[in-house]
């Protein structure tokens, strides 16, 4: 309880909650781009959109990983995502009894995707974490299992869409410049589509 009193609330003079809400809005806005459902073949379903959102959140967190503000920003961004997910589930007609079950499943997916993608890109960065339950796969295989899991056996699935998504992720995580990190810590994220 006392930890909340001393918890850092500002980054660069800006409220962390405001920053995380703005980053979430940037990620959410980008997931609405038609290119993801055409060029990248993401299933245009609730689960497909949620998994695509997690890819966008992963990119933000990966860029911040070596920053001093990483821990507090990752928790704040998680909180922003799931505050909105709770409301979204209710708007979809999920009742009060069903929302916690769905939220638990989505939170587990969030954690699993973040670790799975991170392990695929930089396994050494997870040395000190308990990730025994995470499948240790390449980024391509991890995307097939997660983002494309619902369509991998369909006639519409094509390996090129996974390769394109890998390129999207790798192109976006490459730039860890001071300017980009500063922009993120100010609530702005520009994705390279």
C-alpha positions in Angstrom: 0.0 0.0 0.0 2.8 2.4 0.9 4.5 1.6 -2.5 1.6 3.4 -4.3 2.4 6.6 -2.3 6.0 6.6 -3.5 5.4 5.2 -7.0 6.7 7.4 -9.7 3.9 9.3 -11.4 5.7 11.5 -13.9 8.2 11.1 -16.8 9.8 14.2 -18.1 7.1 16.3 -16.3 4.2 14.4 -17.9 1.9 12.1 -16.0 2.7 8.4 -16.8 -1.0 7.6 -17.1 -1.4 10.2 -19.8 1.7 9.0 -21.6 0.5 5.4 -21.5 -3.0 6.3 -22.7 -1.5 8.3 -25.6 0.8 5.4 -26.5 -2.1 3.0 -26.4 -4.1 5.3 -28.6 -1.2 5.4 -31.1 -1.0 1.6 -31.2 -4.7 1.2 -31.5 -5.0 3.8 -34.3 -2.3 2.1 -36.3 -4.0 -1.3 -36.0 -6.9 0.1 -37.8 -4.9 0.7 -40.9 -6.2 -1.4 -43.8 -2.7 -2.5 -44.8 -2.6 -4.9 -41.9 -5.7 -6.8 -43.2 -4.7 -6.7 -46.8 -0.8 -6.8 -47.2 -0.2 -8.5 -43.8 -3.2 -10.8 -43.9 -4.2 -10.3 -40.2 -7.6 -11.9 -39.5 -10.2 -9.1 -39.3 -11.7 -10.6 -36.1 -11.7 -9.5 -32.5 -8.9 -11.9 -31.7 -6.9 -10.9 -34.8 -7.2 -7.2 -34.0 -6.2 -7.9 -30.4 -3.2 -9.9 -31.4 -2.2 -7.1 -33.8 -2.5 -4.6 -31.0 -0.2 -6.8 -28.9 2.4 -6.7 -31.8 2.2 -2.9 -31.7 2.5 -2.8 -27.9 5.5 -5.2 -28.1 7.3 -2.8 -30.5 6.9 0.1 -28.0 8.1 -2.0 -25.1 11.0 -3.5 -27.0 12.2 0.0 -27.9 12.0 1.1 -24.3 13.5 -2.1 -22.9 17.0 -0.6 -22.1 15.5 2.7 -20.8 15.4 3.6 -17.1 11.6 4.2 -17.4 10.9 0.7 -18.9 9.4 -0.9 -15.8 7.0 1.9 -14.9 6.0 2.5 -18.5 5.4 -1.2 -19.3 3.1 -1.5 -16.3 1.3 1.8 -17.2 0.9 0.7 -20.8 -0.5 -2.7 -19.6 -2.9 -0.9 -17.4 -4.1 1.4 -20.3 -4.6 -1.6 -22.6 -6.7 -3.6 -20.1 -8.7 -0.6 -18.8 -9.9 -0.2 -22.4 -10.3 -4.0 -22.9 -12.7 -4.2 -19.9 -14.9 -1.5 -21.5 -14.7 -3.1 -25.0 -15.8 -6.5 -23.7 -18.7 -4.9 -21.9 -19.7 -3.0 -25.1 -19.6 -6.3 -27.0 -22.2 -7.6 -24.6 -20.1 -9.8 -22.3 -21.8 -9.8 -19.0 -20.3 -8.9 -15.6 -19.7 -12.6 -14.8 -17.9 -13.2 -18.2 -15.6 -10.2 -18.2 -13.1 -11.4 -15.6 -12.7 -14.7 -17.4 -12.1 -13.0 -20.7 -9.8 -10.5 -19.1 -7.7 -13.2 -17.5 -7.3 -15.0 -20.8 -6.3 -11.8 -22.6 -3.8 -10.8 -19.8 -2.2 -14.3 -20.1 -2.1 -13.8 -23.9 -0.5 -10.3 -23.4 2.2 -11.8 -21.2 2.8 -14.8 -23.4 3.1 -12.7 -26.6 5.5 -10.2 -25.1 7.8 -12.9 -23.9 7.5 -15.0 -27.0 8.3 -12.2 -29.3 11.1 -10.9 -27.1 12.6 -14.4 -26.9 12.5 -14.8 -30.7 14.3 -11.5 -31.2 16.7 -11.4 -28.3 16.7 -14.5 -26.0 19.6 -13.2 -23.9 17.4 -10.3 -22.7 15.2 -12.8 -20.8 17.9 -14.7 -19.0 16.7 -13.7 -15.5 13.0 -14.3 -16.1 10.9 -17.4 -15.5 9.7 -18.2 -19.0 9.4 -22.0 -18.8 5.8 -21.9 -20.1 6.8 -19.8 -23.1 7.5 -21.7 -26.3 10.9 -20.8 -27.5 10.3 -20.2 -31.2 11.6 -18.1 -34.1 9.7 -14.9 -34.7 8.1 -16.4 -37.8 6.8 -19.5 -35.8 5.7 -17.3 -32.9 3.6 -15.1 -35.3 2.1 -18.2 -37.0 1.1 -19.6 -33.5 -0.3 -16.3 -32.3 -1.2 -13.6 -34.8 -2.1 -16.1 -37.5 -3.1 -19.0 -35.4 -6.7 -18.9 -36.4 -6.0 -19.0 -40.2 -2.9 -21.0 -40.5 -4.8 -24.0 -41.8 -7.0 -22.1 -44.1 -6.7 -21.7 -47.9 -6.2 -18.0 -47.5 -3.0 -18.4 -45.4 0.3 -17.7 -47.2 3.8 -17.7 -45.7 4.5 -14.3 -47.4 2.2 -12.5 -45.0 4.2 -13.8 -42.0 7.5 -12.7 -43.7 5.9 -9.2 -44.3 4.9 -9.0 -40.6 8.3 -10.0 -39.5 9.8 -7.2 -41.6 7.3 -4.8 -40.1 8.3 -5.7 -36.6 12.0 -5.7 -37.3 11.9 -2.4 -39.2 10.0 -0.8 -36.3 12.3 -2.1 -33.5 15.5 -1.1 -35.2 15.3 2.6 -34.5 16.1 3.1 -30.8 17.5 6.6 -31.3 17.3 9.1 -28.5 14.7 11.0 -30.5 12.4 8.0 -30.9 12.7 7.0 -27.3 12.1 10.6 -26.2 9.0 10.7 -28.5 7.7 7.5 -26.9 8.3 8.9 -23.4 6.2 11.9 -24.4 3.3 9.6 -25.6 4.1 9.6 -29.3 4.8 6.5 -31.4 5.1 6.6 -35.1 5.1 3.2 -36.8 6.7 2.4 -40.1 4.1 0.6 -42.2 
